[in-house]
Amino acid sequence: MLAGRPYNPGDGELVAMRKAAQGLMRDYNATIIGDKTRARTLTQLLGTWNGAVIRTPFHVDYGKHIHFGPDCFVNYGCFFMDICEIRIGARCQFGTAVQLLTEDRPRERDSRAKGVEWGKPITIGDDVWVGGGAVVLPGVSIGDGAIVGAGAVVTRDVAAGATVVGNPARPLPAKS
């Protein structure tokens, strides 16, 4: 699964991992700012927490495949679906309801009916801002200092320092 090859999401080991993550998400999402259990829960849930400020509710598939750099902020209602790794650099910020989606499905109806899926990792550089409601699709890399506009659907890599908007996300022209 982590290598991006097709896998069966009903595999017993994967179901057990998702169940464990769901329990930790339930525990975390029941907390409020200042609860002393938050740090322990996020350390157990995430691959690398690094002190990221994560507002509840927060949703993951496994959690263990998400790696935050230092000084990150995640606003309310974000979905980080991590069947492949999600690597996030330092000082990144995510607006409300951002979705980072590493999972993908077959395009052919018959293949989809078999329930097989696969994924591609998402990599986000340092100092990136992802606006509210943006969706980042499997396999995308976002370079250092980039901005993803609110509501954008990011289907391909974003260059360092670029600002992308729209669906599909496209770079804004450079200011002259």
Buried (B, 14 or more C-beta within 10 A) or exposed (E): BBEBEEBEBEEEEBEEBBEBBBEBBEBBEEBEEEEEEBEEBBEBBBBBBBEBBBBBBBBBBBBBBBBBBEBBBBBBBBBBBBBBBBBBBBBBBBBBBBBBBBBBEBEEEEEEEEEBBBBBBBBBBBBBBBBBBBBBBBBBBBBBBBBBBBBBBBBEBBBBEBBBBEEEBBEEEEEE
